């Protein structure tokens, strides 16, 4: 209880000093406020983005994976080793045969293309065309607000039909009902059969001009290059992802007649790899922001040293009186250390409030569910207290070493 009372008294004296020198204290802790706010905001944003990415993975099926010509998550910076363009493209026939495997529920062909759209109300408009097989809507978060998806017969017959996203439908048709109307993609007529509204996401795809069409129609009518065709593999419920990958790899190697010693001339891209790549990117970004915030904390720490040195000088007679009344060096040392720690913790609290407001703003104006983590709050408080003690150590040591006779005579 005695120790708690001493701490309470030290904190009370420290707060009195802050109130007595409000402007000077505010300037001193400004760097700490900026540093803590930066770390809190970045931590909240990164946690929110990661949570959103995990939601997307769950929506697309956590056991699903992609068979592609190469692993587009890896960047090749040299000419050493196999080059991706040396691999043969994944074909729709290979995707169809993969769907017959016991560990595979189905496969969905995907190919991206761009086109110029001419509609009844004007144009042309540059749009993104996503060529898919049936079932693509199960792996994109959203709902049909009008019409329906294309059918297996549309894919088999290369029917020129299209599903617009809500943004594109509104831009092309305005208040008109788009279902059943004809537009031209690269000069070829396509019939609009549905309108799909994507949920808000991190990358703004819900605001882009997107049309989904049968991949066969993209190849036949839009003359798309099939060199980057991919197959999304939906793993059967009764098997693990690894079992499905093993079967798919074996089937692909058999179809391509690869010898045991030859490496795969295709890639299997797991969703976990996407998350790993995301973690690497955000990790580097977070380290950079942490370094920048550390500079702000260092500036704030230098300010703490300066203000504490001034405080020691201004309170020289007070120190002399306390020592004359029996205060020991340790008590004087701890008093000024508590004042420095209180100063930095006050800056930390202000930084957390600012960081929390920034996280709320990010959540309000973007699809990122940014939220301040409890671990970030605890880490910030501990960091601020430690920084205050470290930066306040020299002024506190100087105060504790004062000669009481000299201090009492100080004017």
N, C-alpha and C positions, 0 to 999 in steps of 0.2 A: 504493500500500500504506500509505503514511503517513496519507493521508486516511481510509482504511478503519479503521485502528487508532484514529485520533482519534474517529471516529464510534462505534466499538465501546466505547471508553472512556467517551464521553459517555452512551451508552445504559446502560452498566453503572452509572455514578454515579446516573443518573435512576432506575433500578430499585431501587437501594439506598435512595434517598430515599422511594420508594413503600412499600418494606417497613418502613422506619422509622416511617412515619406511615400505617399501614394504614387506620384508621378515618377519618381526615381525608381521605385520598385517595379512599376509597370514597364518601363524601358528596359530594366534589367532582365525581366523574365520573358521579354518579347521573343527572343530566340528560342527559349524553351517551349513557349506556346506554339510557335510555328513548327518546331521539330516534332512535338508530340501530336499536333493536329495532322501533320503529314503522315506520320506512321499510322495513326488511327484510321484516317480516311483510306489509305492504301490497303490496310488490313481488312477493312470492311468491304471495300470494292472487290478485292481478290477473293475473299470468302464468298461474296455474293455471286461473282462470276463462276467460281468453281461449283457452287451449289446449282446454278442454272445449267452448267455443262453436265452435271450429274443427272439432272432432270431430263435433259435431252437424251442422254444415254439410256435412261430407263424407258423413255418413250419409244426409242428405236429398238429396244430389246437388248438387255445387257449381254446376252449370249451370242448375239448376231455379229457377223464380221463381213468384210468385203474382200473379194478376189479382184485384183487389179493388175495392170501391166507392170507396175512398179510400186514401191512403197512411197507414196507422195508425201509422207511425213518426214522422210529423210532427205537431206540436201547433199548432193554429191558435188564436192568442190574441186576434185581432181579427176583426171582421166584414168586413174588406176582402178582396176577391178572392172566388173561388168557394167556396161552403160545401159540405162533404162530403155533407150531406143533400139537396142539390140534384141530386146525381148519381143516375142510375137504378141500382137494384141489379144486380149480376151475376147472370145466370140460369143454370140448369142447361143450357138449350138452347144458350146461348152457349158454355159450357164444352164441350159435346158437339161443336159445330162447330169449336172451336179444335183439338180432337183430330184433325181431318181434315187439318190443315195438314202440309205435307211436312217442316217443321222441328220438328214436335212429335211426340213418341212417344206420349204420352197425357196426359190431364188428370184430376185427381181433385178432385171437389167436396167442399167442407168447410163445415160449418155447426155452430156451437156452440149448445147449449141446456142448460137445467137441468131436473131432474125430481125428483119424490118417488117413491122406490122402496118398494114393499111386498113383502117376501119371505116365504117359508114359516116362517122362524124369528123373525119380528117386523118392526118398522119403525114408522113410515116413516123412510127415510134420504134425505137430500138428496144428489144425485149430479150429476156433470157428464156430459152426454151429448154425444158427438162424432159428428155425422152425417157420414158419408164415403161416397165411392164405393169401388169395388174397388181394392185396391193400397195402401191407407193404411198397412198394416203395413210396407211397404218403406221408409217415411220416418220411422218411429219405432223407435228402437233397442230391441230386445227380442225375445222368442220366445214362441210358443204353448206353454203347459205342459199344456193339455188342449183337446180339441175342435179346431175349425178356424175359419177366417174365413168371413164371408158371401160368397156368390157373386154373379155378375152377374145371375142370375135373381132373387135376393133383392132386389137394387136395382131391377130393372125392375118387379117385382111389388109393391114396397113391403112386403115380408114383415116382420112384427114380430119380428125376431130380434136378438140382442144378444151382443156379446163383452165380458166383464167383465175388468177388470184383477185381478191376483191378490189385492190388498188387499180389493177389494169382494167378490170371490167368497168369501173367507174370512170376511168380516164377515157376509155374508148367509146363507151355507150352512154355515159351520163345517166340520165334517169330512165333510159329505155331498158326493157327487159332483154338481157343478152342471150338468153337461151334460144337456140335455133338459128341465130343470126350468123352470117358468113363474113369472115375477114380474110385478108390475104397475108400470108407469111412468105416473104421473099417472092411475092407475085403468085403464089399458089393458094387456092381457096381452101379454108379450113372452117369447119362448123363448130361453134361454141356450144358445148353440151353441159357445162357446169361452172360454178363459181365457188372457189375454195378460199376460206379465210384462215390464214395462218395465225397462230398465237404469237403474241409479242415475244421477240427473242433478242439475243445479245447483238446480233450482227445486222439487224435492220432488214432482214429478208422479207418481212411482212410489208415493207414499204417499196420493195422493188417491183418492176414489171416482169412478172413470171407467168409462163404458160406451160402446163403439163400436157404432153401429147404422147401417143404410143411411140415407143422407140423405133418401131418399124416404119412409122410415118416420117419420123425425123430422117431416117436413112434413105427412104425412097423419095419423098417429096421435097425435102430440104437439102438433100445431098450432103448430109453431115458426114464428117470423117469418123470412121468407126475405130480409129487407132487408140482412143482413150475410153472405150467402153468398159464398164465395170459390172460386176455381179454382186449384189448384196445377198448374202446367204443367211437364211433364217433357220436357226438351229432347232431341231425337234425338241419337244418338251422333255422327253424321257432320257436324253443324253446330255452330257456336259459339252461346253464349248470346245474343250480340247479334243474330245472324241470326234466332234464334227470337223474340226480343223484337220485332224489326222486323216479322216476319210476323204475330205476335199483335196488335200495335198496329194494323197495317193492317187485319186482319180485324175487330177490334173497332170501329174507326172505320167500316168499311163496313157492318157489321151495324147500327150505330146511326145510319147515314146522316149522319155529321158532315161538314160542309163543310171545305175546306182551311184556312180562317181560324179555325175553331172549335177550342178547346182540348179535350183529352181529358176525357171525363166518367167516367173510370175511372182506376185507378192500377196500375202495374206495380211490384211490390215485390221487389227482388232480395235475395238472402241477404247480399250484401256490404253492403247498406244496414243490415241488422240488426247486422252486426259494426261498422259505422261508428257507429251509434247507441250500441252497447255501449261502444265506445272513448271516445265523448264523455262518457257517464255515468261510467265508471270514471276517466276523465281528470280530471273535476271533483272526484270523490271523492278521488282521489290527491293533487290539488293541495291540498285542504283538509287532508288528513292530513299532507302535507309541511309546510304552514304550522304545524300544531300541533307537529310534531316539531322544526321550526326554533325554536319558542319554547323547547322543552326543551333544544335545543342551545345556545341563547343563555344560558339559565340555567346550563347546564354551563360555558359559556365564562366567564361572570362568576365562577363558582366557581374556575375555573383561574387567572384573574387574581388572585383573593383569596389562593389558596394559594401561588401563586408569589411574591406580594408578601411573604407571611409567611416563605416559604423564604429569600427574599433578605435579609430582616431578621435571621432566625436565623443565617444563614451569612455575616454581614458580616465577621467576623474571618477566616473561610476565604477570602473574596474578597480581603481585604487581604493575606493571606499569599501567595496565588497571584500577585497583582500584584507584590508585593515580590520574588518569585522569577523575575519576567520574563514572566508571562502578559500578553498584550496584550488590549486592549478587545474585539477581534473574537473571541478565544477565550472570554472570559467571556460575551459575548453569545450565541455559538453553544451554549455549555454549557447555559445556562438555556432557550434555545429548544428544544433537544433534550429537556430535562426536561419542558417543557410539552407537546411533541409526543408524548413517550412516555406522558404522563399521559392525553392524549386518545385515543391509539391503544389503550391498555389499556381505556379505557371503550368504545371501538369494538369491540374483540374480545369484551368481555363482552356488549355489545348484540347483536352478531352471533350469539353462542351462544344468547342469549335469543330472538332473532328466529328462528333456526333451529329451536329447540324449539317455538315457537309455530306455525311452518309445518308441522312434523311433526304437531302436535296437530290442526291444521286438516285435514290430509290423512287422519289416522286416524279422525276423527269425522264428516267430511263427504265428499261426493263430489268436492270440489274437489282436484285434484292439485297442491296448493301445493308449490313447490320453490324454494329460494333460488337465484337466478341468479348466475353468476360475475361478471357485470358489476356486480351490486349489491354484491358483496363488495369488488371493486376500488374502486368509487365510494365506498363507506363508509370504506375505509381511507384513500384520498386525502383525502376530506372531513375526516376526523378529524385527519390530520396537518396539513392546511392550517389547520384551526380552532385546533389547538394552537399553531402558529407565530404566527397572528394575535393570539390572546388572550394569548400569552406574550411578545409583542414588547415591551410597555411594561415589565413587570418585568425582562426581560433587558436592555433598554436602561438601566434605572436601575442595575442591578448593574454593567454595564460602565462606567458613568460615575462610579463611586465613587472617591474619593480614597484611595489606599492608606494614607496616614498616618492619616487619620481612621478608616478601617476597622480598622486595627490597634489603635487606642485604644478601639474600641467595646466596651462591657461588656454 
